[in-house]
Amino acid sequence: MNYIAAMYKFQNIENPILVKKFLRKKLKNLMIYGTILIGKEGINGTISSNSIENLSMAIAEIKSIKGFKDIDLKFSESIKNPFIRLKVKQKNEIVTIGDKSVNPKEEVGTYIEPREWNRLIKNRNTILIDTRNDYEYSIGTFQNSINPETSKFSEFPEWLEKQNFSANEKKNKNIAMFCTGGIRCEKASSLMKNKGFKNVYHLKGGILKYFETIDENTSLWQGECFVFDDRVSVKQDLSEGTYDMCHGCRMPITEKDKFSKKYIKGVACPKCFDVTTDQQKSRFANRQKQVDIAKKRNKKHIGPKDEIYN
């Protein structure tokens, strides 16, 4: 069994390079896998280990960093290791929104605990916004949520500008936002406050904490939740989901998609077959060939992208 911890916290870090070196050394010694992003605004990451003791020690090392004793944590398990290596990266933003006026360390919306979430989003005065990407929304979301149809989080400010919310809505409506682990909706709540919205709320710990806390019988979630690792998606009981990933476009795909004439393992799927060039398909095919060779030799080849969301 592999034990997984997703985490983030917006907190000033004076020397991200020093923190990066510290964590890389400590986590490598503990044989931890996953991705950690470090910036002046905080830490964002997901890590895993087949040893619960090693994972606990890794979390203790992260909590030992000044200001991170109370870092937000979400836990899950997986039969297979969702990561193939450890990556500790320094970034300008630990989740990229691209608007320099947004500062979650200064102002954010109101945290809503998972047990209070259903009551808020059932309220007729609430506007519910999914701050994740379109492909994440497509495989699961909360009932009656708005899909901004973004392909990356940095498109969210532009989407917001186009909505033309009235002065009355900004003043009187409840704006409830959510994402996978809480970091994107927290940053989005800071943006909303900057834009004059008064009653802004975001799901504390995100969808993953909601899954940890809320019984499926009372859950208002529909579908599965996309995750940025080799599990691709998780069900409401946090077990591995039913989706696979197209390594041509990195979009979630179903077993039905694999029967399409436009599906080529590791190369293309119905979502991207018509938009990728022959040159790209050739490159992806060569990569898949190397993956298959590595698998036959019982070796690891490629991993997920550096950037993660929570």
Buried (B, 14 or more C-beta within 10 A) or exposed (E): EBBBBBBBBBBEBEEBEEBBBBBBEBBEEBEBBBBBBBBBBBBBBBBBBEBEEBBEBBBEBBBEBEBBEEBBBBBBEBEEBBBBEBBBBBBEBBBBBBBEEBBBEEEBBEBBEBEEBBEBBEEEEBBBBBBBBBBBBBBBBBEEBBBBEBEEBBBBBEBBEEEEBEEEBBEEBBBBBBBBBBBBBBBBBBBBBBBEBBBBBBBBBBBBBBBBBBEEEEBBBEBBBBBBBBBBBBBBEBEBBEBBBBBBBEBBBBEEBBEBEEBBBBBBBBBBBEEBEEEBBEBBBEBBEEBEEEEEEEEEBBBBEEBBBB
